[in-house]
């Protein structure tokens, strides 16, 4: 895990997008009573994106 102070500007931008999306997902989860784990979905999507970049 990279500390926030050690992140590049691009990493900070990506981090903010991820945080915004996570909050949005939590809002939808509560609003629609969805049975899902926000953290599991965030990690699943982050890994999926990481694998795309490596290909």
KOLTOR-206060 format. One record per residue (C-alpha): residue number from 1; residue in three letters; x, y, z. Coordinates in Angstrom, 1 decimal, decimal comma, padded with zeros to 4 digits, m for minus. Example, Ala and Ser with C-alpha at 12.3 -4.5 7.8 and 13.67 -1.06 7.14 Angstrom:
<tikols>
tikol i->1 | aa->ala | x->012,3 | y->m004,5 | z->007,8
tikol i->2 | aa->ser | x->013,7 | y->m001,1 | z->007,1
</tikols>
This chain:
<tikols>
tikol i->1 | aa->unk | x->000,0 | y->000,0 | z->000,0
tikol i->2 | aa->unk | x->001,4 | y->003,4 | z->m001,0
tikol i->3 | aa->unk | x->001,0 | y->006,2 | z->001,5
tikol i->4 | aa->unk | x->m000,9 | y->009,2 | z->000,3
tikol i->5 | aa->unk | x->002,1 | y->011,4 | z->000,8
tikol i->6 | aa->unk | x->004,1 | y->009,2 | z->m001,6
tikol i->7 | aa->unk | x->001,5 | y->009,1 | z->m004,3
tikol i->8 | aa->unk | x->002,0 | y->010,8 | z->m007,7
tikol i->9 | aa->unk | x->m000,4 | y->013,4 | z->m008,9
tikol i->10 | aa->unk | x->m002,0 | y->010,7 | z->m011,2
tikol i->11 | aa->unk | x->m002,3 | y->008,3 | z->m008,3
tikol i->12 | aa->unk | x->m004,0 | y->011,0 | z->m006,2
tikol i->13 | aa->unk | x->m006,5 | y->011,7 | z->m009,0
tikol i->14 | aa->unk | x->m007,3 | y->008,0 | z->m009,4
tikol i->15 | aa->unk | x->m007,7 | y->007,7 | z->m005,6
tikol i->16 | aa->unk | x->m010,2 | y->010,6 | z->m005,5
tikol i->17 | aa->unk | x->m012,2 | y->009,0 | z->m008,4
tikol i->18 | aa->unk | x->m012,3 | y->005,7 | z->m006,5
tikol i->19 | aa->unk | x->m013,4 | y->007,4 | z->m003,3
tikol i->20 | aa->unk | x->m016,1 | y->009,3 | z->m005,1
tikol i->21 | aa->unk | x->m017,3 | y->006,1 | z->m006,7
tikol i->22 | aa->unk | x->m017,3 | y->004,2 | z->m003,5
tikol i->23 | aa->unk | x->m019,4 | y->006,8 | z->m001,8
tikol i->24 | aa->unk | x->m021,8 | y->006,7 | z->m004,7
tikol i->25 | aa->unk | x->m022,0 | y->002,9 | z->m004,5
tikol i->26 | aa->unk | x->m022,7 | y->003,2 | z->m000,7
tikol i->27 | aa->unk | x->m025,5 | y->005,6 | z->m001,4
tikol i->28 | aa->unk | x->m027,1 | y->003,3 | z->m004,0
tikol i->29 | aa->unk | x->m026,7 | y->000,4 | z->m001,7
tikol i->30 | aa->unk | x->m028,6 | y->002,1 | z->001,0
tikol i->31 | aa->unk | x->m031,2 | y->003,7 | z->m001,3
tikol i->32 | aa->unk | x->m032,1 | y->000,5 | z->m003,0
tikol i->33 | aa->unk | x->m031,4 | y->m002,0 | z->m000,2
tikol i->34 | aa->unk | x->m028,7 | y->m003,8 | z->m002,2
tikol i->35 | aa->unk | x->m027,2 | y->m006,9 | z->m000,7
tikol i->36 | aa->unk | x->m023,5 | y->m006,4 | z->m001,6
tikol i->37 | aa->unk | x->m020,2 | y->m005,6 | z->000,0
tikol i->38 | aa->unk | x->m019,0 | y->m002,2 | z->m001,1
tikol i->39 | aa->unk | x->m015,4 | y->m003,1 | z->m000,3
tikol i->40 | aa->unk | x->m015,5 | y->m006,4 | z->m002,2
tikol i->41 | aa->unk | x->m016,9 | y->m004,6 | z->m005,2
tikol i->42 | aa->unk | x->m014,3 | y->m001,8 | z->m005,1
tikol i->43 | aa->unk | x->m011,5 | y->m004,3 | z->m004,9
tikol i->44 | aa->unk | x->m013,0 | y->m006,5 | z->m007,6
tikol i->45 | aa->unk | x->m013,3 | y->m003,5 | z->m010,0
tikol i->46 | aa->unk | x->m009,8 | y->m002,2 | z->m009,1
tikol i->47 | aa->unk | x->m008,3 | y->m005,5 | z->m009,8
tikol i->48 | aa->unk | x->m010,1 | y->m005,7 | z->m013,1
tikol i->49 | aa->unk | x->m008,8 | y->m002,3 | z->m014,1
tikol i->50 | aa->unk | x->m005,3 | y->m003,2 | z->m013,0
tikol i->51 | aa->unk | x->m005,4 | y->m006,4 | z->m015,1
tikol i->52 | aa->unk | x->m006,5 | y->m004,3 | z->m018,1
tikol i->53 | aa->unk | x->m003,5 | y->m002,0 | z->m017,7
tikol i->54 | aa->unk | x->m001,1 | y->m004,9 | z->m017,5
tikol i->55 | aa->unk | x->m002,4 | y->m006,5 | z->m020,7
</tikols>
